[in-house]
Amino acid sequence: MTETDPVAERPRVHVGLTGGIAAGKSAVARVLQERGALLVDSDALARLVLEKGTDGLAAVRDEFGDRVITADGELDRVEMARIVFGDEGARQRLNRIVHPRIRAAARRIVAEAGPDAVVVQDVPLLVETGQADAFDLVIVVEAPLEERLRRMVEDRGMSRADAEARIAAQATDEQRRAVADVVIVNDADLGRLASVANQVWDRFLAPDAAEPSAD
C-alpha cells in the first residue's frame, strides 16, 4: 500500500484475479466469493467512479467532450467504447482518468477488510497496469480464443470485429501467464470450472491452507 492509504492491518490473503474478456473470470470470482472471499470488482468500481455527478465523469467530459455524455448527463458507454477500442491514444487517456480512481476505491475496501479476510480483487487489466506485485497470489483465468469470441458474439451480441478488437486491446495469454501463480484453464463446462476454483480455494486460500505460493 502507499503512504496515503488508510492505516489498517493487511488481509490474510490478498488475491489478484485476472483474465482476458470472456475467459470466465467472473465465474471464478463468484465461486471464491461463495467460499468466503471479499470480492473487490474493478468493473463495478469503474462504473462507480464514472457515475453522474462524479469528478471522474467530469474529467472524462473535459477530455473527450460532450459526445461521450448522454442527454441525461451520464456516460455514453457505447460511444466511449467505440472511441477507445479504435484508438490506443484515446484508451490511454481514459485509463489515466479512471485507473487511479479505481485503485483508490479498491485500497479503501482492502484497508477495511480486516486481518482475517481473504480479499479477491477482480482486475481485468492487472497485467496491463503493472499491478501483479501488489498481490500475495495472482490467479489467471484463460480460455481458448475461438470460445471467447463465440461467447462475445453469441452471448454479448458483439460483432466479431468488435470482439477481436477488445481482445487485441488486452494483454496476451503469454503475458498473463508470466505473472501468474495459478492458471485456471476454462476449456470445459461451468461445473468443471467451479470445481477447479474450489480446488484453488482449498489449496491456497482456506484458513488452514499453506502460505500462497506458486510452487
C-alpha positions as CSV (number, residue, x, y, z in Angstrom):
1,M,0.0,0.0,0.0
2,T,1.1,3.6,-0.5
3,E,1.7,6.1,2.3
4,T,-1.6,7.7,1.7
5,D,-3.7,4.6,2.2
6,P,-5.8,4.2,5.4
7,V,-3.8,2.6,8.3
8,A,-5.1,-0.9,8.7
9,E,-3.9,-4.5,9.0
10,R,-3.4,-6.3,5.8
11,P,-6.0,-9.0,4.9
12,R,-4.8,-12.6,5.5
13,V,-4.5,-13.1,1.7
14,H,-4.8,-10.5,-1.0
15,V,-5.5,-12.1,-4.4
16,G,-5.3,-10.6,-7.8
17,L,-7.7,-12.3,-10.2
18,T,-7.4,-11.6,-13.9
19,G,-8.0,-13.0,-17.3
20,G,-9.0,-11.9,-20.8
21,I,-12.5,-10.8,-21.7
22,A,-15.0,-13.7,-21.8
23,A,-12.4,-16.2,-20.4
24,G,-14.6,-17.0,-17.3
25,K,-13.0,-14.8,-14.7
26,S,-16.3,-13.6,-13.2
27,A,-17.5,-17.2,-12.8
28,V,-14.3,-18.0,-10.8
29,A,-14.8,-14.8,-8.8
30,R,-18.3,-15.9,-7.8
31,V,-17.1,-19.3,-6.5
32,L,-14.4,-17.7,-4.4
33,Q,-16.9,-15.2,-3.1
34,E,-19.2,-18.1,-2.1
35,R,-16.4,-19.7,-0.3
36,G,-15.9,-16.6,1.8
37,A,-13.7,-14.2,0.0
38,L,-14.4,-10.5,0.0
39,L,-14.7,-9.6,-3.7
40,V,-13.5,-6.3,-5.0
41,D,-14.8,-5.9,-8.5
42,S,-12.8,-3.4,-10.6
43,D,-15.5,-3.3,-13.3
44,A,-18.1,-2.3,-10.7
45,L,-15.7,0.3,-9.3
46,A,-15.1,1.7,-12.8
47,R,-18.8,2.3,-13.2
48,L,-19.0,3.8,-9.7
49,V,-16.2,6.3,-10.3
50,L,-17.8,7.5,-13.6
51,E,-21.3,7.9,-12.3
52,K,-23.3,11.0,-13.0
53,G,-22.0,13.9,-10.8
54,T,-18.6,12.4,-10.0
55,D,-15.3,14.2,-10.6
56,G,-14.3,11.2,-12.7
57,L,-17.1,11.8,-15.2
58,A,-16.3,15.5,-15.2
59,A,-12.7,14.7,-16.1
60,V,-13.9,12.4,-18.9
61,R,-16.1,15.1,-20.3
62,D,-13.3,17.6,-20.2
63,E,-11.0,15.1,-22.0
64,F,-13.4,13.8,-24.7
65,G,-16.2,16.4,-24.9
66,D,-20.0,16.2,-24.8
67,R,-20.1,13.4,-27.4
68,V,-19.5,10.9,-24.6
69,I,-22.2,12.2,-22.4
70,T,-25.9,11.3,-22.8
71,A,-28.8,13.7,-22.6
72,D,-29.3,12.6,-19.0
73,G,-25.8,13.6,-18.1
74,E,-24.4,10.1,-17.8
75,L,-21.5,8.4,-19.6
76,D,-22.4,7.1,-23.0
77,R,-20.6,3.8,-22.6
78,V,-21.3,2.7,-26.2
79,E,-19.8,5.8,-27.7
80,M,-16.9,5.7,-25.2
81,A,-16.1,2.1,-26.1
82,R,-16.3,3.0,-29.8
83,I,-13.7,5.7,-29.3
84,V,-11.2,3.9,-27.1
85,F,-11.2,0.5,-28.7
86,G,-10.2,2.0,-32.0
87,D,-7.6,4.4,-30.7
88,E,-4.7,3.4,-28.4
89,G,-4.0,7.0,-27.5
90,A,-7.6,7.6,-26.5
91,R,-7.7,4.5,-24.4
92,Q,-4.6,5.6,-22.6
93,R,-6.1,9.0,-21.9
94,L,-9.2,7.3,-20.5
95,N,-7.1,5.0,-18.4
96,R,-5.2,7.9,-16.9
97,I,-8.5,9.2,-15.6
98,V,-10.2,6.0,-14.5
99,H,-7.4,3.8,-13.1
100,P,-6.2,6.0,-10.3
101,R,-9.7,6.4,-9.0
102,I,-10.4,2.6,-9.2
103,R,-7.2,1.9,-7.3
104,A,-8.1,4.4,-4.6
105,A,-11.5,3.0,-4.2
106,A,-10.1,-0.6,-4.0
107,R,-7.5,0.4,-1.5
108,R,-10.2,1.7,0.8
109,I,-12.1,-1.5,0.7
110,V,-9.0,-3.7,1.2
111,A,-7.9,-1.5,4.1
112,E,-11.2,-2.1,5.9
113,A,-11.3,-5.8,5.2
114,G,-9.6,-6.9,8.4
115,P,-6.6,-9.3,9.1
116,D,-8.7,-12.5,8.8
117,A,-10.1,-11.7,5.4
118,V,-9.3,-13.2,2.0
119,V,-9.7,-10.4,-0.5
120,V,-10.1,-11.3,-4.1
121,Q,-9.6,-8.3,-6.3
122,D,-11.0,-8.8,-9.8
123,V,-8.8,-6.8,-12.1
124,P,-9.3,-7.2,-15.8
125,L,-6.2,-5.1,-16.7
126,L,-4.0,-6.3,-13.9
127,V,-1.1,-7.1,-16.3
128,E,-1.6,-4.1,-18.5
129,T,-1.5,-1.7,-15.5
130,G,1.5,-3.5,-13.8
131,Q,-0.2,-4.4,-10.6
132,A,0.9,-8.0,-10.2
133,D,3.4,-7.2,-7.4
134,A,0.6,-5.8,-5.2
135,F,-0.8,-9.2,-4.5
136,D,0.1,-12.2,-2.5
137,L,-1.3,-14.5,-5.2
138,V,-2.2,-13.9,-8.8
139,I,-4.8,-16.1,-10.4
140,V,-5.2,-16.0,-14.2
141,V,-8.2,-17.5,-15.9
142,E,-7.9,-18.3,-19.6
143,A,-10.0,-19.9,-22.3
144,P,-9.4,-20.9,-26.0
145,L,-9.6,-17.8,-28.3
146,E,-12.4,-19.2,-30.5
147,E,-14.5,-20.0,-27.5
148,R,-14.0,-16.5,-26.1
149,L,-15.0,-15.0,-29.5
150,R,-18.1,-17.2,-29.6
151,R,-19.2,-16.1,-26.2
152,M,-18.7,-12.4,-27.1
153,V,-20.7,-12.7,-30.3
154,E,-23.4,-15.1,-29.2
155,D,-23.8,-14.2,-25.5
156,R,-23.0,-10.5,-25.6
157,G,-24.3,-9.5,-29.0
158,M,-21.0,-8.1,-30.3
159,S,-19.7,-8.3,-33.9
160,R,-16.7,-10.5,-34.4
161,A,-14.7,-7.4,-35.4
162,D,-15.6,-5.7,-32.2
163,A,-14.8,-8.8,-30.2
164,E,-11.4,-9.2,-31.8
165,A,-10.6,-5.5,-31.1
166,R,-11.5,-5.9,-27.5
167,I,-9.2,-9.0,-27.2
168,A,-6.4,-7.3,-29.1
169,A,-6.5,-4.3,-26.7
170,Q,-5.7,-6.6,-23.7
171,A,-2.6,-8.5,-22.7
172,T,-1.9,-11.8,-24.3
173,D,-2.3,-15.2,-22.6
174,E,1.5,-15.4,-22.5
175,Q,1.8,-12.0,-20.8
176,R,-0.7,-13.0,-18.2
177,R,0.9,-16.4,-17.5
178,A,4.2,-14.6,-16.9
179,V,2.9,-13.0,-13.7
180,A,0.5,-15.9,-12.7
181,D,0.9,-18.0,-9.6
182,V,-2.1,-20.1,-10.6
183,V,-3.5,-20.5,-14.1
184,I,-7.1,-21.9,-14.4
185,V,-7.9,-23.1,-17.9
186,N,-11.6,-22.8,-18.7
187,D,-11.9,-25.2,-21.6
188,A,-14.9,-27.3,-20.3
189,D,-18.2,-26.5,-18.7
190,L,-19.1,-24.3,-15.8
191,G,-19.3,-27.2,-13.5
192,R,-15.7,-28.1,-14.2
193,L,-14.6,-24.5,-13.8
194,A,-16.3,-24.3,-10.4
195,S,-14.6,-27.5,-9.3
196,V,-11.2,-26.1,-10.2
197,A,-11.9,-22.8,-8.5
198,N,-12.9,-24.7,-5.3
199,Q,-9.6,-26.7,-5.5
200,V,-7.7,-23.4,-5.7
201,W,-9.6,-22.1,-2.6
202,D,-8.8,-25.3,-0.7
203,R,-5.1,-25.3,-1.6
204,F,-4.3,-21.6,-1.3
205,L,-7.0,-19.6,0.4
206,A,-8.7,-21.7,3.1
207,P,-7.8,-20.8,6.7
208,D,-5.7,-24.0,7.0
209,A,-4.0,-23.6,3.6
210,A,-0.3,-23.2,3.3
211,E,1.1,-19.8,2.6
212,P,0.2,-18.7,-1.0
213,S,3.0,-19.8,-3.3
214,A,3.5,-20.6,-7.0
215,D,5.1,-23.9,-6.1
